[in-house]
Amino acid sequence: MCGRYASSRKPEDLVELFEVATWDPKEALAADWNVAPTKDVFAVLERPVREAGPEPVRQLRVLRWGLVPSWAKDPAVGVKMFNARAETVHEKPAYRRAFSTRRCLLPADGYFEWHTPEKLPGQKAPKKQPYFVTPKDGAELAFAGLYEFWRDRNIPEDDPAAWLATCTIITVAAEPELAHVHPRMPLILPRDRWDDWLDRSLTDADEAAALLAPPTPGLMELRPVGPAVGNFRNNGPELLERVEPEKEDAGTLF
């Protein structure tokens, strides 16, 4: 599961890192150290641009986190659809079509998970300990994602407000070093898989599913952080600072 993450790099840096060909500076987002579902996020995707012809162009776009299927009657369903399981994403009606032709990358610094230590006899219920999971080398992450378009039938089609662009993050079983905190983790795609994942000509479900292999284990740091991240209104780089957990938490976890 991935229900919170951090994405603080400037769009200009993302354009360079992901070799983006087109980006509208009007679609700018501030650094966000506490991204929660329903927030707007940056996504890298490939689609034709009307002015440039039929060939797909790599773009940096702003999408809302929480996928709304095109057939949904109410966009509120996106609140619960911020994650999609890698094991079933190719067959679930909500994600099947997007998995075929609307794959994207979601840039991130890392993600948050919460661990609840085991309650020992005679002790009060332990507090949840948040952790920030981030690359040990400080590199940028790219989560595997899907995006979709939903149209509000009450608004004329040529009105930009008629269309809602949303996304979801694909998750896999957590690697052993991280599974102590949570059994799932976002699928982190290595750089050598970015091009294939974004390739719109790759429509075969089996071939696309082959790209869902988990990343090499041991590359991530499990960093205990403070409880302030639990409130999505809190936002700042201090949320990523290491805060040692209580002794019983560390003992139970490790």
N, C-alpha and C positions, 0 to 999 in steps of 0.2 A: 504493500500500500504506500502511496505517496500523497499526503494531504497538505503538506506545506513544503515550500522550497525557497531558496534564495536565488535571485538573478540580478546582479548589480552592475554588470558591464554596460558600457555606453553602446548605443546602437551603431555608432561609427566603428567601434572595435569589433562588434559582431559581424558587420558587413565584411570586414577584412578577414576575420577568422574563418567564416563560413563561405567565403568567396561569393558573396551575394552580388548579383548583377544589377538589381534595381531595388531601391528603397525610397519611400516617400517620407521626407523629414517631418511632414505633418503628423505621421504616425510615430510619435516619440513617447517613450515611457521613462519615468524616473527610475533610478535604482530601487529595487524592492528586496528587502532582506527578510520578508515574511509574506511570501505569496500564498494566498489561500484560494480555494475554489470560488469561482464567479469573478475573480479579478481578471483584468486584461493582462496578457503576457505576450512576449515576443516569440515568434515561430519562424523557422526557416522552411520554405516549401518551394516547389516548382510548379508553375502554372503558366499558360499563355498570357501575355499581356496584349490587350486589344490593339494598342498602337503599334506593337512590334510584330504582329503576325501569329501564325498558329503554333510555332515552336515554344515549348516550355522554357520559362525563364526563372532562374533562382531568385527568390525574393525574401526580404525580411518583412513580415506582416505582424499585425497585432490581432490576436484572437482572444476570445473569452474562454477561460479554463472551466470546462464542464460541457462535454459534448451533447449537443441537441440533434438527434436524428432528423433528417429532412421530413420524415413523415409524422413527427411528433405534433400533437395537437396543442401542447402547452410547452413553451421553452423552459419552464421551471424544472422539467425533468433533468436538465443539465446539472442541477445542484448535486445530484447523486452519481453522475456519470463522469467523474474526473479521473477515474482509473479504468483500465481495461486489461483483463488477464491475458497474457501471451498465449496460454494454453488453449483459449477458446475464442480469441479475438477474430479469427478468420471465419467463424461460423455464427456468431451472435448477430441477430438481425440489426441491432443498433450500430454495429461496427463493421459488418461484412463488406459493404460497398466502399466505405472509406479505406479499409485495409487494402483493397484492390488498387485504388488510384489516388487516394488522398492521404498520403503519409507525410509526416513532417518531423522536424527536429525542434526540440524545445531547449534553448540554452539555459544553463543553470550553473551556480557556483557549488551547489550541494543541496541536500534535502534534510528535513527533520523527521525524527521518529521519537516516540515516547515509550519508555520501558517502565513497567510496574513490577518492582521486586516482589518476591514471594513473601507472604506474611508468615512470620515465624510465631510459634506458640508463645503467648504472653506478651507479644508486642502489638502496638497499635498499627493500624493499616498504614503501610508505607506510602510515601508520596511518589507520584510518577516523575521519572527523571527524563527530561528531553535530551536528545543527542542530535548533533549536526554531523551528517555523513558527507564527506568531501574528499576529493583526491589528495593523497599525501603530497603530491608535487605541486598542488595549487592550480592545476590545469582546468580549463573550462570543460564542463560536462555538456553532453548532448543527449537528452532523453528521447527515446523513440516515442513518437506521438502520431495521432490521427486527427484530421480536421474535417469539419462538415459545415454545410450551409443550410440554414433554416429560413424559410420565407414566411413573413407575416401576411396572410391572405387578405387582411383588412386594409393593407396599404398598397397603393399602385406599385407594380413591379419595377418601374424605372426610378422609384424613390429609394435612395440609399438606405433609408431607415427601415425599408421592408426586409432587409437581409441581415441575418445574424450569423457571424462566423465563429465557430467554437472548436474546442480541441479537448483531447484526453491524453493521458500518459499511460503507456503500456507498462505493466509490472510483471516481474518474474519472481521465482523463489529466491529468497535472499541467500547470499553466499554464507558459508559457515561462520565467518568472523562477525557477521552482522545479524545472523538469525537469532542470536540471543536477545536482541532488542525487538525485532519484528520479523515474522516469517516471509514477508514480501519486501521487494525493493523495486524502484523504477528501473526499467531496462536502459542501461547506459550504452550507447552505441559508440564504438571506437571510431576514430577518424577514417580508417580504411573502409568503413561500411556506410559512411554518410552518402556518398554518391549513389550507391545501389539502393539505399532506402528511399531516396528522393526521386529515383528514376520512375517516371510515370509510364514508361513503356513496359515496366515489369508489373504485369497484371496477374500472373499465375500465382495462385494462393500458396502452393507448395514452395515455390521459389522464394516468395516473399517471407514465408514462415521460416525458411532457413536462415534468414537474417536475424531472427529473434534469439539467437544463442546468447546466453549470459556472458558478461564481460569476464576477463581474467580476474580471478579472486586475488585479494591481498593488496589491491591498489588504493583502497579507501581508508581514510582515517575516521574513527568513531570518537567524536569529540563531545564530552558532556558540556551542556550549556545551561544557562539559567532559565527559570520558569517564565520569564517575561514573554518568551516566544509563544506561549499558549494563548495569548490575546492577540488576535490578528491586527488590532489597532496599533500595537507596538511595532515600530519599524526603524531599524538603524543597524549599523555595523556591529554595535555592541552585542546584538543578539547572537553573533557567531563566536564570541569570546569564550574561551574554555573556563568552565566553573566546575571544580571537582565535586563529584557527588558525595552524599553522605556515605560513611564507611559501610553500613549495611547494604546500601545499594550496590556499591562496587563489589562487595563480597558475594552478593547473590548473583550478580551478572557474570562475574569472571571466576 
